[in-house]
Amino acid sequence: MEKLKEHYTQLVKTYREVFVAVLNAMQGEINVLNHDKEKIKNYLDNDVEEHIKLQRNLVLERRKNFECGKCGACCRLAISVFSPAVLLEKASRGDKFAKEFISTFSPYENVEEAEKIFPLYIQLLKESGETVYYYYCKKVTEDNLCSVYDNRPSICRDYPDNPIQMLHPTCSFIGWHESIQKIVLTIKAMTEIREHFRKELEKGNL
């Protein structure tokens, strides 16, 4: 448990360091453009986007070096920041991901039910301070296999498709997470900072 808590704390610290470094680098590039709005817009829309795409491709390329270890954790404990009610509402408005999620996973009756299966992991999520909801798939077998494997939805085929999400400690993709952590945090920082600069550009502050 302590190891997991240390990992989460270190992740937050690393992101802060990456964010500051990316902010300084992007601010430097913008300063060189000397208030030329067209050039700044081109930098944000094209140059930054191209860099983000290259980094995303590197993340996906490294993922190919890992494969599912069949621990069953992602089947027995799926996590979402959206409640069942919100997912249903989003699905009714045509949200493809929400539709697939609610057709694949069922919500636990309460946190305690999920905690019986993954006590340490649930405790860590609680301590992170983020509000999340817990779900499980009814199609997983006792030996952690998918009973509809050949017809499994893309939400399962692509897992884990979010390199920032917190994986269960038994997941064999943790090595992938560790190998691309700084790359992903850089992508996240560039995306957030670019949005900030876009707003500043619209206000005439750049």
Secondary structure, 3 states (H helix, E strand, C coil): CHHHHHHHHHHHHHHHHHHHHHHHHHHHHHHHCCCCHHHHHHHHHHHHHHHHHHHHHHHHHHHCCCCCCCCCHHHHCEEECCCHHHHHHHHHCCCHHHHHHHHHCEECCCHHHHHHHCHHHHHHHHHHCCCCEEEECCCECCCCCECCHHHCCHHHHCCCCCCCCCCCCCCCCHHHHHHHHHHHHHHHHHHHHHHHHHHHHHHCCC
